[in-house]
Amino acid sequence: MRTSRVVVSMLVLLAVVGAGPLVGASQRCPHVSWGSLEKESSQVGVDTFVTGVRVGRHTCFDRLVIDLGGETTGYRVRFVSQLEQEGSGHAVPISGGAILAVTVLAPPSGEDGEARVDGAAVDATNVGPFGTFRDVAWAGGFEGQTTLGLGVRARLPFRVFALDGPGDGSRLVIDVTHHWPAAAGSPSPTLPGEPFDGFPNSGDHLGVMGVAHDDVLNIRAAPGTDQKVVAKAAPTLDNAVATGRARMLQRSIWYEVSVDGVIGWANSKFLTFVGSTDDVTSAFLNGAPRPETETMVEMGELVAAGFASDDPPSRIVQSVAASVGDLGDVTYDVIGFGDDSVAGVRLHIFAAPSESGEGFVLTAIEATEFCGRGSDGTICV
């Protein structure tokens, strides 16, 4: 359906840079495993051009964001011995222990030929207080592509991904971690069943996600589905308190939490940091007529499918049963967007009886973000 683009547009704030102090993010980052080899995509966006460059600091990595006018496009990101100017091949000076060359398959000017990004401003980007970035250098554009360089502390693991939004634009995101995993101080164990220093931290508040409305999340005496159930958490519980302890099993990770004063263990795939709630009706409709369905369940499935991702496929769960009164309402969880900062979204869907009285017309959608790593109080980070 149309809305992997809609959901990314709705969640655009989740990937912004310059976030404040993180809540629930591991200081040791034990799971970083992106690698330092070249990463590329051959996709070419239609009428796409570079409009800006931004940087931001995070607990586990530094982030470069390249803003684009138009749809997402391809890229080539790799470590090089020398940054070269597009067209001339002349060496471009850049500071740092290693150089990451970032080439975007889009020009730095629009269809009118006017430049949309100031190379001098890119060169002046301040990364002085950053943990990994040392310099940003503009290398220009030539024959439909644009290159810039990242001077980094050393050759370190990095990842690259593209996001739609805001509006008709898109973004290319490059994250470079502060350390190789072995340098993190306490890497994840290789043997299942051993404890590890993961997140969340002690005192973090967690919510339940992806549990059906007619089911519960079992809180167990010890990690594992064969352990005694000591408490049950409702599908919409949002006040479980982490103790800071986590344990890795063969195919799952478990967190120790306190639920209504009872301490026990739950599978981490059903626990999340709960972010902000926003009205996303307009983003979902995107100018289209309000949909009409025979039942509230059908309405919920329609809206949830619109927010789901195809790659990777999202998991859709009805977390609150449908009810009908002056307004009908139902709640669905959509889990998995292929973004490690956004675990999913909870959709509270409202609809009014249709004029015929034989169905429902969408009224509003409220979306609550599920944050994979934590929240700064406003956005997922």
C-alpha positions in Angstrom: 0.0 0.0 0.0 0.9 3.7 -0.2 2.2 4.1 3.3 5.6 3.0 4.0 6.1 6.6 2.7 3.3 7.8 5.0 4.7 6.2 8.1 8.2 7.5 7.4 6.8 11.0 6.8 4.9 10.7 10.1 7.9 9.5 11.9 10.3 12.0 10.4 11.2 13.6 13.7 12.4 10.3 15.0 15.7 10.6 13.1 16.5 14.2 13.7 19.9 15.2 14.8 21.1 17.1 17.8 19.1 15.1 20.3 19.5 15.9 24.0 20.4 13.5 26.8 19.2 10.0 26.1 16.9 7.9 28.3 17.4 4.2 28.2 20.3 4.1 25.8 23.2 1.8 26.7 26.4 3.7 27.4 28.4 0.7 26.3 26.7 -0.1 23.1 27.4 -3.8 23.2 25.6 -4.7 20.0 27.3 -2.4 17.4 28.2 -4.6 14.4 27.8 -2.5 11.3 31.3 -3.1 9.9 33.6 -0.7 8.0 33.4 -2.0 4.4 32.0 -0.1 1.5 28.2 0.3 1.4 26.3 1.3 -1.7 22.9 1.4 -3.4 22.5 1.8 -7.2 18.9 3.3 -7.0 18.6 6.6 -8.7 16.0 9.1 -7.6 14.0 11.0 -10.2 14.6 14.8 -10.1 16.4 14.4 -6.8 19.0 17.0 -5.6 21.0 17.7 -2.5 19.6 20.6 -0.3 21.6 20.5 2.9 24.0 18.7 5.3 23.5 18.3 9.0 25.3 16.5 11.8 24.3 15.3 15.3 25.7 13.5 18.3 24.3 10.4 19.9 25.4 8.2 22.7 26.8 5.4 20.6 27.5 7.2 17.3 27.9 10.5 15.4 25.3 11.1 12.6 25.5 12.8 9.3 22.3 13.6 7.5 22.2 14.7 3.8 18.8 16.4 3.0 17.4 15.7 -0.4 14.8 17.4 -2.6 12.8 14.6 -4.1 12.7 10.8 -3.5 15.3 8.7 -2.0 18.3 7.9 -4.2 21.4 5.8 -4.3 24.8 6.3 -2.6 28.4 5.0 -2.2 30.0 5.3 1.2 33.6 4.0 1.7 36.8 4.7 3.5 39.4 6.2 1.2 43.1 7.3 1.5 42.3 10.7 -0.1 39.2 12.7 -0.6 39.0 13.9 -4.3 37.1 16.8 -5.8 34.3 15.8 -8.1 35.3 16.4 -11.8 38.9 17.5 -11.3 40.1 14.7 -9.0 42.1 17.2 -7.0 42.8 16.3 -3.4 40.5 18.0 -0.9 42.0 18.7 2.6 40.2 17.1 5.5 41.2 16.4 9.1 40.9 13.1 11.0 42.6 9.8 11.4 40.5 8.3 8.6 38.4 9.6 5.7 34.9 8.4 4.8 33.9 9.5 1.3 30.1 9.9 0.9 28.8 10.1 -2.7 25.1 10.7 -3.3 23.6 9.9 -6.7 22.0 13.3 -6.9 23.4 16.7 -8.1 23.8 19.7 -5.7 21.4 21.8 -7.8 17.8 21.7 -8.9 16.3 21.6 -12.4 16.8 25.3 -12.7 20.6 24.8 -12.3 20.7 26.8 -9.0 22.7 25.3 -6.2 20.6 24.3 -3.2 23.5 23.7 -0.9 26.4 26.0 0.1 29.7 24.1 0.0 31.4 26.7 2.2 28.8 26.2 4.8 29.4 22.5 4.7 33.1 23.0 5.2 32.3 25.2 8.2 30.2 22.5 9.9 31.2 22.4 13.6 32.1 18.9 14.8 34.5 20.1 17.5 32.6 18.6 20.5 31.8 15.3 18.7 33.1 11.9 19.8 34.0 10.5 16.4 33.6 13.2 13.7 36.7 15.4 13.2 35.8 17.3 10.0 33.3 17.7 7.2 34.5 18.7 3.7 32.6 19.5 0.6 34.0 17.9 -2.6 31.4 19.2 -5.1 29.1 17.7 -7.7 29.7 16.5 -11.2 27.6 14.5 -13.8 24.6 14.0 -11.5 26.4 13.1 -8.3 27.6 14.9 -5.2 30.5 14.0 -2.9 31.5 15.1 0.6 34.0 13.8 3.1 33.8 12.9 6.8 37.0 13.1 8.7 36.7 10.6 11.6 38.8 9.6 14.5 39.7 6.2 13.0 38.4 3.6 10.6 35.2 2.6 12.5 32.0 0.7 11.8 29.3 2.7 10.1 25.8 2.2 8.6 23.9 4.0 5.8 20.2 4.2 5.2 17.7 6.4 3.4 14.4 7.8 4.8 11.5 9.5 3.1 10.3 12.9 4.3 9.8 15.5 5.4 7.2 16.4 2.8 8.2 15.4 -0.7 11.9 15.3 0.3 14.1 12.5 1.7 17.3 12.0 3.7 20.4 9.9 3.5 21.7 9.1 7.0 25.3 7.9 7.8 26.0 6.8 11.4 29.6 6.2 12.5 30.0 4.4 15.9 32.4 5.7 18.5 34.2 2.3 19.0 34.6 -1.1 17.6 32.6 -3.6 19.7 35.7 -5.1 21.4 36.5 -1.6 22.7 33.2 -1.1 24.3 34.3 -2.5 27.6 31.7 -5.2 28.1 30.7 -6.8 24.8 27.8 -9.2 24.5 28.6 -12.7 25.6 28.8 -15.5 23.0 27.3 -18.1 25.3 23.5 -18.1 25.7 22.2 -17.8 29.2 25.0 -15.5 30.4 24.1 -12.0 31.7 25.3 -9.0 29.8 25.3 -5.3 30.3 22.6 -4.3 27.9 19.8 -1.7 28.0 17.4 -0.6 29.5 19.0 1.0 32.5 17.8 0.7 36.0 14.7 2.9 36.6 13.8 3.2 32.9 10.0 3.0 32.3 8.9 0.5 29.7 5.7 -0.2 27.9 4.2 -3.4 26.4 4.0 -3.7 22.7 2.8 -6.2 20.2 0.6 -8.2 22.5 -3.0 -9.0 21.4 -6.0 -7.4 23.2 -7.2 -10.9 24.3 -3.8 -11.9 25.6 -1.3 -10.8 28.3 2.5 -10.5 28.6 3.7 -13.1 31.1 6.2 -11.9 33.7 8.3 -14.9 34.8 10.4 -15.8 37.7 13.5 -16.3 35.5 14.3 -15.8 31.8 12.6 -18.4 29.5 9.1 -19.4 28.5 9.3 -22.5 30.7 9.7 -20.5 33.9 6.9 -19.8 36.4 4.6 -16.9 35.7 4.7 -14.4 38.6 2.7 -11.6 37.1 0.7 -10.6 34.0 1.0 -7.4 32.1 -1.8 -6.0 30.0 -1.2 -5.3 26.3 -1.2 -1.5 26.9 0.8 -1.4 30.2 3.2 1.5 30.1 4.7 1.7 33.6 6.9 -1.4 33.9 10.2 -0.4 35.6 13.5 -1.9 34.5 15.9 -3.1 37.0 18.9 -2.8 34.6 19.4 -6.6 34.4 19.2 -8.4 31.1 20.0 -12.0 30.0 20.6 -13.5 26.6 19.1 -16.9 25.7 19.5 -19.0 22.6 17.0 -17.0 20.5 15.9 -14.1 22.7 16.9 -11.4 25.1 15.0 -11.0 28.4 14.7 -7.9 30.7 14.1 -7.9 34.4 11.2 -5.5 35.3 9.0 -4.6 38.1 5.2 -4.7 37.4 2.9 -3.5 40.1 5.6 -4.2 42.6 6.3 -7.7 41.4 9.8 -8.3 39.9 10.2 -10.8 37.1 11.5 -11.3 33.6 9.9 -10.7 30.2 10.9 -11.2 26.6 12.4 -7.9 25.3 10.6 -8.2 21.9 7.4 -7.2 23.8 8.9 -4.3 25.8 9.7 -0.8 24.5 10.4 2.8 25.5 7.2 4.7 24.9 7.6 8.0 23.0 5.3 10.9 22.3 1.7 10.8 20.9 0.7 12.8 17.9 -2.4 13.2 15.6 -1.3 11.8 12.3 -4.7 11.8 10.5 -3.6 14.3 7.8 -0.3 12.5 7.2 -2.2 9.2 6.7 -4.9 10.7 4.4 -2.3 12.8 2.4 -5.2 14.5 0.6 -7.2 11.4 -0.1 -10.9 11.0 0.9 -11.6 9.6 4.4 -12.0 5.8 4.1 -15.2 4.0 5.0 -15.5 0.4 6.2 -18.3 -1.8 7.4 -16.7 -2.5 10.9 -14.2 -0.9 13.2 -11.9 -3.9 12.9 -11.8 -3.5 9.2 -11.0 0.2 9.7 -8.2 -0.7 12.1 -6.7 -3.2 9.7 -6.9 -0.7 6.8 -5.1 2.0 8.8 -2.5 -0.3 10.3 -1.7 -1.8 6.9 -1.2 1.7 5.6 1.5 2.4 8.3 3.2 -1.0 7.9 6.5 -1.6 6.2 7.0 -4.1 3.4 10.7 -4.5 3.8 11.2 -5.7 6.5 7.5 -6.8 6.9 5.9 -5.2 9.9 3.9 -7.3 12.5 0.4 -6.0 13.0 -1.5 -6.7 16.3 -4.8 -5.5 17.5 -3.9 -4.4 21.1 -7.3 -3.0 22.2 -10.6 -4.5 21.2 -13.0 -2.4 19.1 -15.8 -0.5 20.8 -18.7 1.4 19.3 -20.6 4.3 20.8 -21.0 7.9 19.5 -17.6 7.1 18.0 -16.1 3.8 17.2 -12.5 3.2 18.3 -9.9 0.5 18.1 -6.1 0.2 18.7 -3.5 -1.5 16.6 0.3 -2.0 17.2 2.5 -2.0 14.1 5.9 -3.4 15.0 9.1 -3.3 12.9 10.1 -0.5 10.4 13.7 -1.4 9.7 14.9 1.5 11.8 16.7 0.6 15.0 15.5 3.8 16.7 11.8 3.2 16.0 10.5 -0.2 17.2 7.0 0.5 16.0 3.9 2.6 16.6 0.6 2.3 18.4 -2.4 3.6 16.4 -5.5 4.6 18.3 -8.1 4.9 15.5 -11.5 6.7 15.8 -14.3 6.6 13.3 -17.9 8.0 13.1 -21.0 6.1 12.0 -21.6 6.6 8.3 -24.7 8.4 7.0 -26.2 5.1 6.0 -25.6 3.8 9.5 -24.1 0.6 8.0 -20.5 1.4 8.5 -17.8 3.8 9.8 -15.9 6.8 8.3 -12.4 7.6 9.6 -12.3 10.5 12.0 -8.9 10.6 13.6 -5.7 8.6 14.2 -3.4 9.1 17.2 0.0 7.5 16.9 2.2 6.7 19.9 5.9 6.0 19.0 7.7 2.9 20.3 11.4 3.7 20.7 13.9 1.0 20.2 16.8 2.6 22.1 15.2 5.3 24.2 13.7 8.8 24.0 14.8 12.2 24.9 11.3 13.0 26.1 10.1 14.2 22.7 11.5 11.9 20.0 13.0 8.4 19.6 16.8 8.5 19.5 
